[in-house]
């Protein structure tokens, strides 16, 4: 009688936090699958559960601790990794039953913890993986992480203490990964890091070969290389350093998307100084104006913090005035929240929660009017749209202005002849403060070029 083959062990995963943490989860999943582990869809079917935590804000820390507690209650065998994992004592104080705790991007330690909890059953030399690895995003887009850590010291942030100083990946490794993703059918790459425009400074911009051509490990060459792939490339977490200007012509040529995600955070010089951020807001406005002279359609998204310690009504009004002049396409806003370990907690002039709420509402009202006016200008135009979802009511996708999950959408009522991942040409018929509405004109080109 033949013996039944042993079942492959199953690992569940809970991934919290930002896209950078999501990429960490994808890398861990890829390693797990390479060693024969299966991924469990729920707690009940898992031999152990991995919780990838976030520790950026106190609310995120609380969410992570709650997720760990839920995993322990539902499964009992839990391994913790991620940003909050850098504070093992905090995790073990709340949840002493966790099997192991590792910090962010400690892939080897994560795998060791998994091996200890649930040993693999066969030789990884015989495992089969898709060339792009295991992804948690839909098939048509993927995050491309180019570095870890950060050299900045913003007073409200503890990321450098958790993830360390900037550590850039070699440009040939990044471009090869991007090429594999494109070959696997990915239509959009979302470039992420803590500081994308600082890419390569720690490697002294070392050159490496890709496709038999030299590329330096720097922001501009990264954009040039990714522009060769013929798919959408979207740049996130860019600081407005002067050398960013050199990338704008690539956007005007349609080689990469005319989209920059820049976390400005505030506009008052006093508050920016307290945040330890660049405080030359007038120069930033001049820079934005230069970008628009080269690439008129450029979409700039940003995030801001209201209610930072010491923020007066004058500071807040400076922010509103700057917002009105800058006319950013996509904007998010956060109410200041103390983060354990951040130096901003010790600053004088705490803003009452009620005033934070009031300023948040005024900020969002001002930006909604700006956004509605900008989007109204697209009515009557045609845009390439990448389809994300289709249901009984129609389809929804995104234009060059829209990153997944954080920006708006293009709504196509009644559209049924498309599938997620399709690129279509859409005539815009209406707009509101966040979304565009339109009709499909024809299938769009599989190209990085946007509507001009």
N, C-alpha and C positions, 0 to 999 in steps of 0.2 A: 504494500500500500504506500503510495507516494505521500510525502509530507507536504502540508500546505505551506506555501511561501509566507514568510512573516510579513505582517502588514507594516507599511511605512508609518512611522510616528507622525502625529499631526500637531501642528503648532498654531494657536490662535494669535492674532495680533490686533492691538488697539493702538492707533496712531493719532496722536494729538499734536496741536501746535501748527507751526508755519510750514510753507512748502519745503523749506530746507530740512525740517524733521521728516516730512513725507519722503523726500529723497533718501534719507537715512533708512527709513522703513523699507523702501524699495530695494536698497542694497542688501539689507539683512534678509529680506524675502528671497532675493536672488541667491544668496549664499545658502540659505536653508534648502531651497529647491535643488541647488547643485549637489547637495549632500543627501538628497532623497527624501527630505521631509515634505509632507503635504501640508497645505494651509487649510486650517479648519474654519468653516464659515460662522461658527458659533462657539460659545463656551462649552456646551455639552459634549461636542465632538472633539475637543482638544485634549491632548495629553499634557499640555502646559500652555500658558498664555503669556505673551510678551507685551508689555505696556510701554510704548515710547512716549515719554512725558514731555511737557513744556513747563518752563519755570520763569518765563519772562515777566509776567505780572502776578501779583498775589492771587488774582482771580483765576489765572491759568494754573498756578500751583494748587489751588483748592480743587480745580477741575481734575487735575492729574491725580491728586490723592483720592478723590472720589472714584475715579476710574480704576485705580489700583484696588480700592476696597470692594468695588463691584466685582472685579475679576476674581478676587479671593473668595468672595461669597458664592459666586456662581461656579467657579472651577477649583480653587484651592491651591493650584500650583502656578505661581506667578513670578516672572522675571521682569525686572524694571530696568529701563535704559532711558537715554535722552537727557535733556538739560537739567531736569530736577534730580536726575541720578547723580549729579555732581554733589548733591547734599544727601548722602546716604543716611546720615543720622536722622534727618527729618523724616525720611521715608520709613526707616525702621521704627522710629518712635511712634508713628501713626499705624504702621502695619508690620509688626514684628514677624509675621508669617511668610513674608516674601522670600523666595528661594535665593535670589541674587540681585544685586544692584550694580549697574555700570553707568558711566557718564556718557556724554554725547560723543558721537562718531567713534565709539570704541568697539568696532565690529568684531575683532578677535575675542575680546572678553565676552561679548554677547554670545558668540558661538560656543565658547568654552562653557558658559553657563547653561546653554541649551543642551550641550553634550552631557553635562553632569546630570541634568534633570531628565532628559529623554535621549538616551544614546541612539545614534543612527544605526541602521540595520544593514547597510550595504556599502559597497565601494563607490565613492563619488565619481570615479573615472568613467563609470558607465551611465551616468545621468545625462539626460537631454534637456537643454534649455533653449528658449527662443533667443536669438542673437542679441536682442535689446534688453535681456534680463526680465525680471518680474516687475510689472508696473501696477500702481494703485490708481492711476489716472485712466480715463478712457483711452482707447487705442489711438485716437487721432491727435492727442497732444501729450507732451511730456515735459517735466521739469529737468533742466540741465544745470547741475550744481558745479560751479567753477572753482570754488574755494571754500575754506572753513575759517571761522574766526574773524576778528576785526581789530584794526589798530587804533580805532577811535575810542574816545573816553567820554561819551555823552553822559551827563550826570543822572539821567533818568533810566539808564540801561545797564544791565549786568551781564550782557552777552559775552564781552571779552573775558570776564572772570569764569564763565561757564565753558566757553568754547575756545578760549585762548586767542593768541595773536593771529593775524592773517597768515593762512597757509594755502597758497594757490596751487591748483593742479597744473601740470605741464600742458601746454596748449595742444600738443599732438594727441595727448590722451583725451582731452575734452573734444577735439574735433573728430577723433575716431569714434567716440561714443555717440556724438551727434550724427555722424554718418550712418552708424548702425541703426539708430532710431529712425532716421529718414528712410533707410532701406526696408524697415519693418512696417512702414505705412504711416508713421507719425507725420502729421501735416503742420504742426506748430511746436516750436521749442520755446520754453519760457526760461530764460537765463536767470539764475538766482545765486545769491551769496549774501554776505552781510554788507559788502561794499564792492559792488561790481566794477566801478570805475577805478578802484585801486588794484584790480587784478594784475598779478605778476610783479608787483613792486618788491615783494619778498624774494623772488627768484631773480631779481635784477634784470627782468624782461628777457630771460634766456631764450635763444632761438632753438626751434626744433622743426623737423621736416614733416609735412603732411601732404600727400598727393605729389610727392617729389618736389615740393616747393618749401622754402624756409618761411616760417611764421614765428614772430617773437611772441613771448608770453606776455601780452599786454592787451588792453581793452580794444584798441583799434584793430589789431590783427585778428583778434577773436571775432569781431563783427565782420571783418572781411572774409574770414574763413567760413563762418556760418552762412554768410550771404551767397556762398557757392553752392549751397545744398538745394536751392529752389523751393524751400518751404518757408513758412512764416517763422521769423525769429523776433521774440519780444524781450526787451531788456528791462529787468527789474532791479530796484535798490541801487540806483545810480546817484552818486554825489555829483553836483554840478561843477566839477573841476574844469579848468580851461581846456584840457585835452579832449573833453567830451565833444567839443565843437567839431573835431575832425570826423566824427561818426555821422553827423547830420547829413552830409552829401550822400552817404550810402543809403539813407532813408529817402532822400529826394529821388535817387535813382531806382528805388524799389527793391534794393537788395536785402534790406531788413525792414521790418515794420517801422513806420514813423510813430513810435511810441516810446516814451521814457517814463519810468516810475521813479520819482525823485522824492524822498521823504524830507520835505522842507521843514516841517514841524512847527514853525512860527515865523513871524515877520518883524516882531519888535526886537531891535538890537539888544535891548537890555535883557529880554527873556532868552534870546538866542545865546547870549554870553553866559547866562546862568545855566543854560542847557549844555554849554560847551560845544556849540555848533557854530559854523561860519555865520558871521553877522552882517555881511555886505549885501543887504537886500536890494539896494538900488542897482548894484552890479548884476545881481541875479536877474532882475527885470530886463536889464540891457542884454544879458545873455539869451534870455528867452526870446527877445525881439530879434536878435541875430539868427537864432534857430529858425524862427518863422519866416525870415527873409529868404532863407535857403530852402526850407521845406514848409510851405504854408499850412499843410494839413497836419503837421505834427501834433499828436495827442500827448499831453502831459498829465499824468496822474500824480497825486501826492497825498500825504497824510499830515494832519496837524494835531497838536495837543492844546486844548484850552484848559484854563484853570491851573496852570503851572504855578508853583509857589512864587509869590511876588508879582503875579500878573495883575495889573491895575486896569481900570476901564480905558485909560489912554492906550495901554499896551494892546488891549483887545481891539480897540478901534483901529489901531495901526494895522493889525492883522486883517480886519475887514477891508480896509482901504487897499492893502496890498493884494488881497484876493480879487477885488474888483478890477484892479489894473492888470493883474497877471492873467486872468481869464483862463484858468486851468480847465481841462476837459473833464477829468474825473477826480474827485476829491473825497477823502474820508476824514473823519474827525474822531478823536478820542478825548474823553475827560481824564485829566491827570489822575493817576492812581499810584500811590507809593509802592515801590517794589523793594522787598527786603534786600538790603545790601547796597542799594543805590544811594549815591551821595546826595541826590536831590532831596532826599527825605529830611536832611538836616537844614535845608534852606528855610529862611524866615518868610513870613507872609503867606501862610496856607490859605487857600481860597475855599470858602464854605461850599459844601456840596450843592446847596440850592443855587448858588451863583454859578457853579460849574454847569449845572443843568440849564440855567437860563442862557448862558453864553453859548453852550452847545446848540441850543435851539436857534439862536440868532445866527450862528455861523452856518448851520445847515440851511436855514431859510435863504440866506444870502447866496450860498453856492447853488442851491436849487434853481434860483432865478438865472444865474450865469449859465448853468448847464442846459437849462431849457432853451435859452437863447442860442447857444452854440449848436445844439442838436437840431433846432428848427432850421438852421442854415443848411442842413443836409437833405431836407425835403426836396424831392425832385431829382436828386442825384442818384447815380448807380454806384453800388459798393460790392466788393467781393465779401461773401459771408461764409464762415465755416460753421456748418450745422452741428449743434451739440445734442439736441433732443428732438424727438418726434412723438406726438401723441394724437389722440382723437381730435383735438382742436386745431392742430397744425404743427408747426415746427418753430424752434428757437435756435438762434445761432449768434455768432459774434463777428463784428467788424474789426478793422485794425485798431479801433479805439478801445476794445474791450478784452481785458484779461479774464479768464474763467474765474467765477465765484466772487470776484471783487468789484467788477465793473458792471455796465449795463448789458443789454442784449438787443438783438434784432428779432422782432416777433413777426412770424409769417403765418397769419391766420389762414386756416384751411389747407395749408401746404401738406400734401401726403406723399408726393412723388420723390421724396428725398430720404436719406438715411444719415445717422450721425457720422461725421467725418467727411461728408460731401462738401465741396466748395461750390457755391452757386453765386450767380450775379443777381443782385436785388435792386429794384428801383424803390427808393424810400418814399413813402406816401404820407407819413405822419410821424410826430415825435412828441414825447413828454419830457419831464425833467431828467429821466434816466435812460429810457429805452427808445429805440427807433422801431417803426413799423413799415412793412413793405411787401412787395410782390416779387416773386421769382421771375426774372426776365429770361434767363437761360442758364445752363450749367456753367459754372465759372471755371477759369483756368487753374490748374494746379501749379500755382506760382506764388512767389512771395510778393508780387507787385500788388499794390493797393489801388483803389480808384483815385484818379487825379481829376 
